[in-house]
């Protein structure tokens, strides 16, 4: 681009200093440049490209006072009342490319939940890490998939008598487990063979009197919590259950070894085959605690650190519970029912992003006191009309300071920058044909989405 030609298109100019936190190869000298006020994001990108000496135009995002440029430079200055400024600082950063489809994984009914996991493969020289995910489906099955194999799941787990609403992977002392909760009011702990060929039912957890809506494992994986359509939030002891199960398995193996030694060779061979299967009896485990406060369906819950659990509900409340005290230490009333939420990361760790039935995403600051919330609404930083229908799930992009994804009943999946009220990009080539119920990142560049169209779709986002 010829900058002189651009300058001639407008008689009004402003002095701009470009700043960025990008790697050195994308940094330009921080010296004032006279630029026309009619330039927008694409014109500014061409100028950065010219200053960097790049052959092809690279599109950047631009921020002025931490707000994204979505109009001309002149209109933005008027909006922020910066027309009297002699020199303005304009920050630029990479923009997200359009998502590229990587495939899909077919199910037999609505896919309600998805949870991505990374596992180190045994019997490999470099302990290579492989990517897997677990899904919960309305056909009552839990499935474990290898991301590299879209044809068939590695394991199909049958145990629930109704739709599975939530699944979570847990790891303890080199053993791997899956927690699943369903509309049959049960939570089941499954032990997974590391070769992904066998599974066993370890324990059942009963305490809710309606559908299980959400499961969250504590950061140290000693406990997990669950929420229900009945408005209850229960806490369970995972550590002791697994420890007792290990002891019981050892005792059973010793007993079987003694029996085997008394049998002849033919019976011994038969008994060894039986011994290679996971055989555990289901016993019901009571909860170790309950968090009270919500009056309606508790749609989502998450642990933060080890001391706190955050919850959301259709009773229009976000809550933060102190687990030791068993009490809510922070509460935020919202305008509409909340279907999901996400806790901020890195420098945004004090923020909570909530997804609502009025198609909106809202951002809250938990440092603001209830009194300030009532007086001037400082706690809600923004309200974004994000979708055309219910917003069902939000997921923060791993290792990112600002990006998160959302999905909804309008069949769409969008990726947002925390600082913007318009999406950075959205999935169009690999779009779902029905309600999108949940999303989860496998890594910073790979996003999975589960839908009522009976598919989990995977997209690459850079």
Residue pairs with C-beta under 8 A, 6 or more apart in sequence:
1 43
1 46
1 47
1 49
1 50
1 57
3 47
3 50
6 35
6 36
6 39
6 43
6 46
6 47
7 13
7 34
7 35
7 36
9 36
9 38
10 36
10 37
10 38
10 39
12 36
12 37
12 38
12 74
13 34
13 35
13 36
13 37
14 34
14 35
14 37
14 73
14 74
14 77
14 85
14 88
15 32
15 33
15 34
15 35
15 86
15 87
15 88
16 32
16 33
16 34
16 35
16 73
16 87
16 88
16 89
16 90
17 30
17 31
17 32
17 33
17 87
17 88
17 89
17 90
18 28
18 30
18 33
18 48
18 51
18 90
18 91
18 92
19 30
19 89
19 90
19 91
19 92
20 26
20 27
20 28
20 91
20 92
20 93
21 91
21 93
22 92
22 93
22 94
25 52
26 52
26 94
28 48
28 51
28 52
29 51
32 87
33 47
35 44
35 47
35 73
36 73
37 72
37 73
37 74
37 77
38 72
38 73
38 74
39 47
39 72
39 73
40 69
40 71
40 72
40 73
41 59
41 60
41 61
41 62
41 69
41 70
42 59
44 60
44 62
44 69
44 73
44 90
44 92
45 57
45 58
45 59
45 60
46 57
48 58
48 60
48 92
49 56
49 57
49 58
52 58
59 95
60 92
60 93
60 94
60 95
61 68
61 69
61 92
61 93
61 94
61 95
61 417
61 424
62 68
62 69
62 90
62 91
62 92
63 69
63 90
63 91
63 92
63 93
63 419
64 76
64 77
64 80
64 82
64 88
64 89
64 90
64 91
65 80
65 82
66 419
67 76
67 80
67 419
67 420
68 417
68 419
68 420
68 422
69 76
69 90
70 76
70 420
70 422
71 79
77 83
77 85
77 88
82 88
95 424
96 403
96 415
96 424
96 425
96 461
96 462
97 425
97 461
97 462
98 425
98 428
98 429
99 415
99 425
99 426
99 427
99 428
99 429
99 430
99 447
99 459
99 460
99 461
100 429
100 459
100 460
100 461
101 427
101 429
101 430
101 457
101 458
101 459
101 460
102 430
102 446
102 458
102 459
102 460
103 150
103 457
103 458
104 150
104 430
104 455
104 456
104 457
104 458
105 135
105 145
105 150
105 153
105 455
105 456
105 457
105 458
106 454
106 455
107 135
107 137
107 139
107 143
107 454
107 455
107 456
108 137
108 139
108 141
108 454
109 137
109 138
109 139
109 163
109 454
110 137
110 138
110 163
110 437
110 451
110 452
110 454
111 135
111 136
111 137
111 138
111 437
111 438
111 450
111 451
111 452
111 454
111 455
111 456
112 136
112 137
112 138
112 163
112 164
112 165
112 166
112 437
112 438
112 450
113 135
113 136
113 164
113 165
113 166
113 167
113 437
113 438
113 450
114 133
114 134
114 135
114 136
114 167
114 438
114 439
114 440
114 448
114 449
114 450
114 456
115 133
115 134
115 135
115 167
115 168
115 169
115 440
116 131
116 132
116 133
116 440
116 441
116 442
116 448
117 131
117 132
117 133
117 134
117 169
118 129
118 130
118 131
118 132
118 442
119 129
119 130
119 132
119 176
119 194
120 127
120 128
120 129
120 130
121 127
121 128
121 129
121 130
122 194
122 195
130 146
130 147
130 148
131 146
131 147
131 148
131 442
131 443
131 446
132 144
132 145
132 146
132 147
132 154
132 196
133 144
133 145
133 147
133 440
133 442
133 448
133 456
134 142
134 143
134 144
134 145
134 167
134 168
134 169
134 178
135 142
135 143
135 145
135 167
135 450
135 456
136 142
136 163
136 164
136 165
136 166
136 167
136 180
136 182
137 143
137 163
137 164
138 163
138 164
139 163
140 158
140 160
140 161
140 162
140 163
140 164
140 182
140 184
141 156
141 157
141 158
141 160
141 164
142 156
142 157
142 159
142 160
142 164
142 167
142 178
142 180
142 190
143 153
143 155
143 156
143 157
144 153
144 154
144 155
144 157
144 178
144 192
144 196
145 153
145 154
145 456
146 154
146 196
147 442
147 446
147 458
154 196
154 197
155 192
155 196
155 197
155 198
155 199
157 178
157 180
157 190
157 199
159 180
159 188
159 190
159 201
160 180
160 182
160 184
160 186
160 188
161 182
161 184
162 182
162 183
162 184
163 182
163 183
163 211
164 180
164 181
164 182
164 183
165 181
165 182
165 183
165 211
165 212
165 213
165 214
166 180
166 181
166 212
166 213
166 214
166 215
166 226
167 178
167 179
167 180
167 181
167 215
168 178
168 179
168 215
168 216
168 217
168 224
169 176
169 177
169 178
169 179
170 176
170 177
170 178
170 179
170 217
170 221
170 224
170 238
171 177
171 221
172 221
172 238
172 239
172 242
173 242
175 191
175 242
176 191
176 192
176 194
177 189
177 190
177 191
177 192
177 202
177 242
178 189
178 190
178 192
178 199
179 187
179 188
179 189
179 190
179 215
179 217
179 224
180 187
180 188
180 190
180 215
181 187
181 188
181 212
181 213
181 214
181 215
181 226
182 211
182 212
183 211
183 212
185 206
185 208
185 209
185 210
185 211
185 212
185 228
186 204
186 205
186 206
186 212
187 204
187 205
187 206
187 208
187 212
187 215
187 226
187 236
188 201
188 203
188 204
188 205
189 201
189 202
189 203
189 204
189 205
189 238
189 241
189 242
190 199
190 200
190 201
190 202
191 199
191 200
191 202
191 245
191 278
191 280
192 198
192 199
193 199
193 278
198 277
198 278
199 278
200 277
200 278
200 279
200 280
201 280
201 282
202 241
202 242
202 245
202 280
203 241
203 245
203 282
203 283
203 284
203 285
204 282
204 283
204 284
204 285
205 226
205 236
205 284
205 285
205 287
206 284
206 285
206 286
207 232
207 234
207 286
207 287
208 226
208 228
208 230
208 232
208 234
209 228
209 230
209 232
210 228
210 229
210 230
211 228
211 229
212 226
212 227
212 228
213 227
213 228
213 229
213 297
213 298
213 299
213 300
214 226
214 227
214 298
214 299
214 300
214 301
215 224
215 225
215 226
216 224
216 225
216 226
216 301
216 302
216 303
216 309
217 223
217 224
217 238
217 303
218 224
218 225
218 238
218 303
218 306
219 303
219 305
219 306
220 306
221 238
221 239
222 237
222 238
222 239
223 235
223 236
223 237
223 238
223 239
223 288
224 235
224 236
224 238
225 233
225 234
225 235
225 236
225 291
225 301
225 303
225 309
226 233
226 234
226 236
226 301
227 233
227 234
227 298
227 299
227 300
227 301
227 311
228 234
228 297
228 298
229 297
230 297
231 294
231 295
231 296
231 297
231 298
231 313
231 315
232 290
232 292
232 294
232 298
233 290
233 291
233 292
233 294
233 298
233 301
233 309
233 311
233 321
234 287
234 289
234 290
234 291
235 287
235 288
235 289
235 290
235 291
235 309
235 323
236 285
236 287
236 288
237 285
237 288
241 285
245 280
248 280
249 280
252 279
253 275
256 271
256 274
256 275
259 271
260 268
260 271
260 272
260 275
261 268
263 271
289 323
289 326
290 326
291 309
291 311
291 321
291 323
291 326
291 328
292 326
293 311
293 317
293 319
293 321
293 328
293 331
294 311
294 313
294 315
294 317
294 319
295 313
295 315
296 313
296 314
296 315
296 337
297 313
297 314
297 315
298 311
298 312
298 313
299 312
299 313
299 314
299 337
299 338
299 339
299 340
300 311
300 312
300 338
300 339
300 340
300 341
301 309
301 310
301 311
301 312
302 309
302 310
302 341
302 342
302 343
303 309
303 310
304 310
304 320
304 343
306 323
307 322
307 323
307 324
308 320
308 321
308 322
308 323
308 329
309 320
309 321
309 323
310 318
310 319
310 320
310 321
310 341
310 343
310 352
311 318
311 319
311 321
312 318
312 319
312 338
312 339
312 340
312 341
312 354
313 319
313 337
313 338
314 337
314 338
314 339
314 357
315 337
316 333
316 334
316 335
316 336
316 337
316 338
317 331
317 332
317 333
317 334
317 338
318 331
318 332
318 334
318 338
318 341
318 352
318 354
318 364
319 328
319 330
319 331
319 332
320 328
320 329
320 330
320 331
320 366
321 327
321 328
321 329
322 328
322 329
330 366
331 370
332 352
332 364
332 366
332 373
332 379
333 373
334 354
334 356
334 362
335 356
335 358
335 360
335 362
336 356
336 357
336 358
336 360
337 356
337 357
338 354
338 355
338 356
339 355
339 356
339 357
339 390
339 391
339 392
339 393
340 354
340 355
340 391
340 392
340 393
340 394
341 352
341 353
341 354
341 355
341 394
342 352
342 353
342 394
342 395
342 396
342 404
343 349
343 351
343 352
343 396
344 350
344 351
344 352
344 353
344 396
344 418
345 396
345 400
345 401
346 401
347 401
348 401
348 402
348 418
350 365
350 366
350 367
351 363
351 364
351 365
351 366
351 381
351 418
352 363
352 364
352 366
353 361
353 362
353 363
353 364
353 394
353 404
353 418
354 361
354 362
354 363
354 364
354 394
355 361
355 386
355 391
355 392
355 393
355 394
355 406
355 408
356 362
356 390
356 391
357 390
357 391
359 385
359 386
359 387
359 388
359 389
359 390
359 391
359 408
359 410
360 383
360 384
360 385
360 386
360 391
361 383
361 384
361 386
361 391
361 394
361 406
361 416
362 380
362 382
362 383
362 384
363 380
363 381
363 382
363 384
363 418
364 379
364 380
364 381
365 378
365 379
365 381
366 379
368 378
368 379
372 378
372 379
373 379
382 421
384 416
384 421
386 406
386 408
386 414
386 416
386 423
387 406
387 407
387 408
387 409
387 410
387 412
387 414
388 408
388 410
388 412
389 408
389 409
389 410
390 408
390 409
391 406
391 407
391 408
392 407
392 408
392 409
392 435
392 436
392 437
392 438
393 406
393 407
393 436
393 437
393 438
393 439
394 404
394 405
394 406
394 439
395 404
395 405
395 406
395 439
395 440
395 441
395 447
396 403
396 404
396 441
397 403
397 404
397 405
397 415
397 441
397 444
398 441
398 443
398 444
399 444
400 444
401 418
402 417
402 418
402 419
403 415
403 416
403 417
403 418
403 424
404 415
404 416
404 418
405 413
405 414
405 415
405 416
405 439
405 441
405 447
406 413
406 414
406 416
406 439
407 413
407 414
407 436
407 437
407 438
407 439
407 449
408 435
408 436
409 435
409 436
411 431
411 432
411 433
411 434
411 435
411 436
411 451
412 426
412 427
412 431
412 432
412 436
413 426
413 427
413 431
413 432
413 436
413 439
413 447
413 449
413 459
414 423
414 425
414 426
414 427
415 423
415 424
415 425
415 426
415 447
415 461
416 423
416 424
417 424
425 461
427 447
427 449
427 457
427 459
430 457
430 459
432 449
432 451
432 453
432 455
432 457
433 451
433 453
434 451
434 452
434 453
435 451
435 452
435 453
436 449
436 450
436 451
436 452
437 450
437 451
437 452
438 449
438 450
439 447
439 448
439 449
439 450
440 447
440 448
441 447
441 448
442 448
442 458
445 460
445 461
445 462
446 458
446 459
446 460
446 461
447 458
447 459
447 461
448 456
448 457
448 458
449 456
449 457
449 459
450 456
451 457
